[in-house]
Structures are given as C-alpha cells and as structure tokens.
C-alpha cells in the first residue's frame, strides 16, 4: 500500500520499479479500476508482463510501468454451469461469504451470464480497526457470429 493525496492505494514493485493501481489494466484498458482497493473476487485471472513485453500495451497513465504491467481479466461464463458458495474466517475475526454463479443459455449456449457477490465484515488484526467489504458483479456475453459483445456491471462498497 502507498499513501498519497490523503488516501491509500495498492502499489507493486516489478524489477525495482513501482506500479500503482492507477497503472493496472482491466481487460486491457487503463483507468477503469478503483484506486484504493481492487477486490480479487471479481477476476478470473491476473496477467503480469515484465520488461519490454509490457510496452505492447502502451504507456500507463502515470508513466510508471517501466518494470511491467498488470492486467486483470474479469470472470466470464464458462462452458459448464457453475454454482459456488465460499465461507471464510480470517485473522482478527473477519468473516466472509462469497457466491459465484454462471450459466449459458439460448441456442448453442450463445448467451452467458455470470454473477459474483461477496460480503466481508469484522475486526482486523490491528487493534481498534475494522473493515467491511460488499460487492456484486454481473457479466453478460454473447458468443455468435463475428461479433461477441460483453457487458460488465459492478458495485463495490468498502
């Protein structure tokens, strides 16, 4: 975490250079993600490109991607139905519940829907500190023909 302008943001060091959450891509695009906290429950995978290959994505907004780039790819409906509930209990009395549901519909399973929701609440490992996280995301996609539109809706509160 790094602090600046009165708030916190995530920061990573790659090959000795800092990369902040402002320089993190969402599905190949900069400037879409929140800068304070990026909830991992929303993503299928993380791509990290280090060194010169990172320049394939263009310059980051802050110009701070000399060490590499981070690209977060959203969850999409897979070929098989998914129904998953996760319960967790963490350090400092943090409780968590998460739901991940996806399916495909229509002729040839062309329409995909994926819904994610999570809620976390409780005291942290630091005395007199607590945190709450609530989020929901809905992803819609269409596979057919030469065009495959994708829509994402996300709501997060921390």
DRENKOL-903667 format. One record per residue: x, z, y of N, C-alpha, C in turn. Coordinates in nm, 3 decimals, decimal comma. Atoms other than C-alpha are relative to their C-alpha. Last residue first. Layout:
N
ATOM  X  Z  Y  X  Z  Y  X  Z  Y
...
//
This chain:
158
ATOM  -0,096  -0,102  0,039  -1,572  0,128  -0,066  -0,004  0,113  0,100
ATOM  -0,001  -0,110  -0,097  -1,853  -0,122  -0,064  0,094  0,106  -0,052
ATOM  -0,085  -0,114  0,036  -1,847  -0,460  -0,233  -0,006  0,103  0,112
ATOM  0,030  -0,113  -0,087  -2,094  -0,748  -0,240  0,085  0,116  -0,046
ATOM  -0,069  -0,126  0,026  -2,003  -1,086  -0,383  -0,039  0,104  0,103
ATOM  0,059  -0,097  -0,092  -2,180  -1,418  -0,423  0,060  0,135  -0,035
ATOM  -0,037  -0,139  0,023  -1,999  -1,712  -0,579  -0,066  0,086  0,107
ATOM  0,040  -0,090  -0,108  -2,117  -2,072  -0,616  0,036  0,142  -0,039
ATOM  -0,013  -0,141  0,034  -1,955  -2,348  -0,824  -0,044  0,081  0,122
ATOM  0,006  -0,100  -0,108  -2,031  -2,720  -0,817  0,005  0,143  -0,053
ATOM  0,028  -0,131  0,059  -1,911  -2,941  -1,105  -0,002  0,106  0,109
ATOM  0,000  -0,107  -0,100  -1,923  -3,309  -1,005  -0,037  0,131  -0,070
ATOM  -0,131  -0,005  -0,065  -1,821  -3,593  -1,239  0,010  0,111  0,105
ATOM  -0,036  0,113  -0,084  -2,112  -3,547  -1,475  0,138  0,017  0,061
ATOM  0,067  0,124  0,037  -2,208  -3,206  -1,598  0,040  -0,111  0,093
ATOM  -0,094  0,091  0,066  -2,088  -2,849  -1,584  -0,077  -0,124  -0,043
ATOM  0,067  0,110  0,068  -2,281  -2,640  -1,331  0,106  -0,093  -0,057
ATOM  -0,072  0,127  0,007  -2,168  -2,303  -1,204  -0,080  -0,101  -0,080
ATOM  0,081  0,107  0,056  -2,314  -1,976  -1,081  0,085  -0,126  -0,007
ATOM  -0,062  0,132  -0,001  -2,120  -1,655  -1,019  -0,090  -0,100  -0,070
ATOM  0,075  0,098  0,077  -2,281  -1,326  -0,921  0,068  -0,135  0,014
ATOM  -0,037  0,139  -0,021  -2,083  -1,026  -0,803  -0,082  -0,088  -0,092
ATOM  0,080  0,091  0,082  -2,167  -0,660  -0,756  0,041  -0,142  0,034
ATOM  -0,012  0,144  -0,018  -1,956  -0,377  -0,622  -0,093  -0,074  -0,094
ATOM  0,115  0,066  0,060  -1,958  -0,004  -0,562  0,013  -0,149  0,024
ATOM  -0,004  0,146  0,001  -1,647  0,203  -0,502  -0,126  -0,051  -0,067
ATOM  0,117  0,062  0,061  -1,635  0,570  -0,406  0,017  -0,151  0,011
ATOM  0,023  0,141  -0,030  -1,332  0,782  -0,325  -0,121  -0,050  -0,077
ATOM  0,088  0,064  0,098  -1,245  1,147  -0,299  -0,017  -0,146  0,039
ATOM  0,023  0,143  -0,021  -0,972  1,346  -0,128  -0,089  -0,053  -0,111
ATOM  0,096  0,024  -0,107  -0,947  1,723  -0,084  -0,020  -0,148  0,033
ATOM  0,090  -0,108  -0,040  -0,637  1,748  -0,306  -0,087  -0,041  0,119
ATOM  -0,049  -0,068  -0,121  -0,490  1,416  -0,421  -0,103  0,104  0,042
ATOM  -0,106  -0,092  0,043  -0,564  1,311  -0,782  0,059  0,077  0,118
ATOM  -0,124  0,068  0,038  -0,890  1,160  -0,658  0,102  0,105  -0,045
ATOM  -0,120  -0,049  -0,068  -1,232  1,321  -0,660  0,122  -0,078  -0,048
ATOM  -0,056  -0,129  0,038  -1,529  1,120  -0,777  0,121  0,037  0,083
ATOM  0,016  -0,108  -0,097  -1,701  0,783  -0,778  0,069  0,125  -0,053
ATOM  -0,100  -0,103  0,027  -1,680  0,442  -0,941  -0,011  0,106  0,108
ATOM  0,013  -0,114  -0,090  -1,956  0,183  -0,966  0,101  0,105  -0,045
ATOM  -0,079  -0,119  0,032  -1,923  -0,163  -1,115  -0,028  0,108  0,104
ATOM  0,030  -0,112  -0,088  -2,126  -0,483  -1,134  0,084  0,119  -0,044
ATOM  -0,087  -0,116  0,013  -2,049  -0,826  -1,274  -0,046  0,107  0,097
ATOM  0,029  -0,113  -0,089  -2,290  -1,115  -1,329  0,092  0,115  -0,035
ATOM  -0,079  -0,119  0,036  -2,201  -1,453  -1,478  -0,025  0,106  0,106
ATOM  0,027  -0,115  -0,086  -2,437  -1,754  -1,488  0,088  0,115  -0,048
ATOM  -0,062  -0,127  0,036  -2,354  -2,099  -1,626  -0,030  0,108  0,102
ATOM  0,009  -0,101  -0,107  -2,569  -2,411  -1,613  0,056  0,132  -0,051
ATOM  -0,063  0,047  -0,123  -2,464  -2,708  -1,832  0,002  0,105  0,111
ATOM  -0,055  -0,122  -0,063  -2,536  -2,546  -2,168  0,070  -0,032  0,132
ATOM  -0,145  -0,001  0,019  -2,583  -2,898  -2,314  0,067  0,122  0,065
ATOM  -0,045  0,098  0,098  -2,937  -2,898  -2,176  0,153  -0,003  -0,002
ATOM  0,031  0,140  -0,026  -3,007  -2,579  -1,991  0,049  -0,092  -0,109
ATOM  0,138  0,043  0,020  -2,845  -2,236  -2,005  -0,012  -0,151  0,019
ATOM  0,019  0,137  -0,043  -2,505  -2,065  -2,030  -0,140  -0,044  -0,039
ATOM  0,065  0,089  0,097  -2,451  -1,691  -2,050  -0,008  -0,139  0,062
ATOM  -0,001  0,143  -0,031  -2,269  -1,406  -1,879  -0,067  -0,078  -0,112
ATOM  0,097  0,076  0,078  -2,288  -1,028  -1,847  0,013  -0,147  0,038
ATOM  -0,043  0,139  -0,007  -2,020  -0,781  -1,730  -0,089  -0,080  -0,095
ATOM  0,082  0,090  0,081  -2,127  -0,423  -1,652  0,050  -0,143  0,023
ATOM  -0,007  0,141  -0,036  -1,899  -0,145  -1,523  -0,082  -0,082  -0,099
ATOM  0,079  0,082  0,090  -1,926  0,234  -1,518  0,006  -0,143  0,051
ATOM  0,022  0,142  -0,027  -1,669  0,468  -1,366  -0,091  -0,060  -0,106
ATOM  0,086  0,060  0,102  -1,600  0,839  -1,328  -0,031  -0,144  0,037
ATOM  0,058  0,128  -0,038  -1,303  0,974  -1,130  -0,081  -0,055  -0,117
ATOM  0,147  0,001  0,017  -1,238  1,343  -1,202  -0,065  -0,127  0,055
ATOM  0,064  -0,063  -0,115  -0,880  1,357  -1,065  -0,152  -0,005  -0,003
ATOM  -0,072  -0,111  -0,059  -0,731  1,109  -1,312  -0,074  0,055  0,122
ATOM  -0,140  0,006  -0,039  -0,977  0,881  -1,477  0,052  0,127  0,063
ATOM  -0,023  -0,127  -0,066  -1,298  0,857  -1,673  0,148  0,006  0,031
ATOM  -0,136  -0,051  -0,018  -1,429  0,523  -1,783  0,003  0,133  0,071
ATOM  0,004  -0,133  -0,059  -1,738  0,354  -1,922  0,143  0,050  0,012
ATOM  -0,122  -0,080  0,008  -1,747  -0,020  -1,984  -0,022  0,132  0,071
ATOM  0,013  -0,118  -0,085  -2,056  -0,227  -2,063  0,125  0,084  -0,022
ATOM  -0,101  -0,105  0,009  -2,021  -0,581  -2,198  -0,028  0,112  0,099
ATOM  0,074  -0,120  -0,041  -2,267  -0,858  -2,283  0,096  0,117  -0,017
ATOM  -0,077  -0,123  -0,013  -2,107  -1,204  -2,309  -0,091  0,111  0,050
ATOM  0,064  -0,107  -0,077  -2,263  -1,529  -2,431  0,086  0,126  0,001
ATOM  0,075  -0,096  0,081  -2,015  -1,790  -2,561  -0,065  0,105  0,090
ATOM  0,083  0,076  0,094  -1,895  -2,100  -2,374  -0,089  0,091  -0,084
ATOM  -0,073  0,069  0,106  -1,768  -1,894  -2,082  -0,096  -0,078  -0,089
ATOM  0,069  -0,007  0,129  -1,948  -1,806  -1,760  0,079  -0,081  -0,102
ATOM  0,100  0,105  0,018  -1,695  -1,780  -1,482  -0,065  0,019  -0,135
ATOM  0,061  0,011  0,133  -1,485  -1,488  -1,357  -0,105  -0,111  0,002
ATOM  0,125  -0,073  0,027  -1,293  -1,549  -1,038  -0,049  -0,021  -0,143
ATOM  0,102  0,094  0,046  -0,928  -1,656  -1,021  -0,125  0,075  -0,043
ATOM  0,098  -0,071  0,082  -0,688  -1,450  -0,810  -0,112  -0,097  -0,035
ATOM  0,128  0,068  -0,001  -0,385  -1,645  -0,681  -0,092  0,073  -0,096
ATOM  0,094  -0,060  0,094  -0,068  -1,459  -0,587  -0,133  -0,071  0,016
ATOM  0,141  -0,009  -0,037  0,218  -1,642  -0,418  -0,079  0,064  -0,113
ATOM  0,097  0,051  0,098  0,595  -1,619  -0,425  -0,142  0,014  0,051
ATOM  -0,031  -0,046  0,135  0,904  -1,473  -0,262  -0,093  -0,053  -0,105
ATOM  -0,129  0,055  0,041  0,882  -1,676  0,060  0,036  0,040  -0,142
ATOM  0,000  0,027  0,144  0,511  -1,595  0,087  0,131  -0,061  -0,048
ATOM  -0,078  -0,094  0,079  0,517  -1,416  0,421  0,005  -0,027  -0,148
ATOM  -0,132  0,058  0,021  0,413  -1,691  0,661  0,086  0,085  -0,090
ATOM  -0,098  -0,079  -0,074  0,125  -1,470  0,773  0,140  -0,059  -0,012
ATOM  0,039  -0,028  -0,140  -0,143  -1,724  0,683  0,105  0,077  0,080
ATOM  0,096  -0,109  -0,008  0,044  -1,841  0,369  -0,033  0,028  0,146
ATOM  -0,043  -0,123  -0,064  0,218  -2,177  0,385  -0,113  0,102  0,002
ATOM  -0,005  0,001  -0,145  0,122  -2,444  0,137  0,039  0,136  0,055
ATOM  0,128  -0,044  -0,056  0,013  -2,402  -0,224  -0,003  -0,003  0,152
ATOM  0,101  0,101  0,034  0,297  -2,605  -0,377  -0,134  0,032  0,064
ATOM  0,021  0,086  -0,116  0,538  -2,374  -0,190  -0,101  -0,112  -0,029
ATOM  0,104  -0,058  -0,085  0,495  -2,114  -0,466  -0,030  -0,089  0,120
ATOM  0,129  0,050  0,048  0,692  -2,339  -0,702  -0,115  0,054  0,084
ATOM  0,033  0,127  -0,064  0,999  -2,264  -0,487  -0,135  -0,055  -0,045
ATOM  -0,103  0,095  -0,041  1,014  -1,901  -0,592  -0,056  -0,128  0,060
ATOM  -0,115  -0,051  -0,073  0,750  -1,712  -0,779  0,094  -0,114  0,037
ATOM  -0,101  0,106  -0,005  0,401  -1,813  -0,882  0,113  0,051  0,087
ATOM  -0,111  -0,033  -0,089  0,171  -1,531  -0,988  0,102  -0,113  -0,011
ATOM  -0,112  0,092  0,013  -0,168  -1,621  -1,135  0,105  0,039  0,103
ATOM  -0,088  0,003  -0,117  -0,415  -1,338  -1,184  0,113  -0,098  -0,029
ATOM  -0,145  -0,010  0,019  -0,703  -1,362  -1,430  0,072  -0,007  0,135
ATOM  -0,030  0,040  0,138  -1,078  -1,342  -1,478  0,149  0,017  -0,028
ATOM  -0,087  0,113  0,029  -1,140  -1,156  -1,154  0,025  -0,020  -0,149
ATOM  0,059  0,128  -0,039  -1,419  -0,943  -1,008  0,076  -0,121  -0,053
ATOM  0,114  0,030  0,087  -1,332  -0,617  -1,185  -0,059  -0,139  0,025
ATOM  -0,042  0,085  0,111  -0,992  -0,620  -1,012  -0,115  -0,037  -0,093
ATOM  0,047  -0,055  0,128  -1,137  -0,487  -0,687  0,031  -0,095  -0,114
ATOM  0,053  0,111  0,078  -0,926  -0,601  -0,391  -0,035  0,054  -0,138
ATOM  0,000  -0,027  0,144  -0,872  -0,324  -0,139  -0,064  -0,118  -0,070
ATOM  -0,029  -0,139  0,033  -0,793  -0,325  0,234  0,014  0,023  -0,150
ATOM  -0,141  -0,036  -0,010  -0,753  -0,698  0,308  0,029  0,144  -0,043
ATOM  -0,015  -0,113  -0,093  -1,081  -0,838  0,184  0,145  0,044  0,004
ATOM  0,003  -0,134  0,059  -1,047  -1,179  0,015  0,006  0,110  0,107
ATOM  0,135  -0,029  0,049  -1,139  -1,516  0,169  -0,012  0,145  -0,047
ATOM  0,089  -0,052  -0,103  -0,837  -1,585  0,391  -0,140  0,036  -0,045
ATOM  -0,039  -0,120  -0,074  -0,635  -1,812  0,161  -0,115  0,047  0,090
ATOM  0,023  0,001  -0,144  -0,782  -2,058  -0,089  0,041  0,133  0,063
ATOM  -0,079  0,100  -0,070  -0,662  -2,143  -0,442  -0,015  -0,003  0,151
ATOM  0,031  0,132  0,055  -0,935  -1,959  -0,636  0,070  -0,112  0,079
ATOM  0,116  -0,011  0,088  -0,890  -1,658  -0,410  -0,036  -0,141  -0,044
ATOM  0,100  0,107  0,007  -0,542  -1,656  -0,257  -0,114  0,038  -0,095
ATOM  0,048  0,016  0,137  -0,338  -1,351  -0,158  -0,113  -0,103  0,000
ATOM  -0,064  0,118  0,058  -0,147  -1,380  0,171  -0,040  -0,023  -0,145
ATOM  0,039  0,114  -0,084  -0,373  -1,140  0,361  0,053  -0,131  -0,058
ATOM  0,130  0,047  0,048  -0,327  -0,900  0,066  -0,053  -0,114  0,087
ATOM  0,112  -0,091  -0,026  0,038  -0,876  0,163  -0,130  -0,058  -0,055
ATOM  0,120  0,083  0,001  0,345  -1,047  0,015  -0,118  0,096  0,017
ATOM  0,132  -0,062  0,003  0,677  -0,879  0,094  -0,109  -0,108  0,002
ATOM  0,082  0,035  -0,116  1,005  -1,044  -0,001  -0,138  0,062  -0,014
ATOM  -0,049  -0,064  -0,121  1,265  -0,894  -0,236  -0,077  -0,030  0,126
ATOM  -0,135  0,048  -0,026  1,201  -1,136  -0,526  0,054  0,055  0,133
ATOM  -0,042  0,099  0,098  0,834  -1,052  -0,509  0,135  -0,055  0,043
ATOM  -0,133  0,055  -0,023  0,725  -0,735  -0,332  0,034  -0,094  -0,114
ATOM  -0,078  0,021  0,122  0,354  -0,660  -0,318  0,136  -0,056  0,039
ATOM  -0,122  0,075  -0,025  0,133  -0,520  -0,043  0,081  -0,005  -0,129
ATOM  -0,087  0,013  0,115  -0,225  -0,396  -0,051  0,120  -0,086  0,037
ATOM  0,021  0,124  0,073  -0,378  -0,299  0,280  0,099  -0,004  -0,116
ATOM  -0,090  0,027  0,112  -0,429  0,022  0,472  -0,027  -0,139  -0,056
ATOM  0,062  0,005  0,132  -0,580  0,072  0,814  0,105  -0,029  -0,106
ATOM  0,096  -0,107  0,025  -0,491  0,171  1,170  -0,069  -0,006  -0,134
ATOM  0,121  0,018  -0,080  -0,327  -0,159  1,271  -0,108  0,103  -0,036
ATOM  -0,021  0,069  -0,126  -0,072  -0,123  0,992  -0,132  -0,019  0,069
ATOM  0,090  -0,042  -0,107  -0,028  0,070  0,672  0,037  -0,074  0,128
ATOM  -0,070  0,004  -0,128  0,112  -0,073  0,352  -0,100  0,041  0,108
ATOM  0,084  0,000  -0,117  0,000  0,000  0,000  0,089  0,000  0,124
//
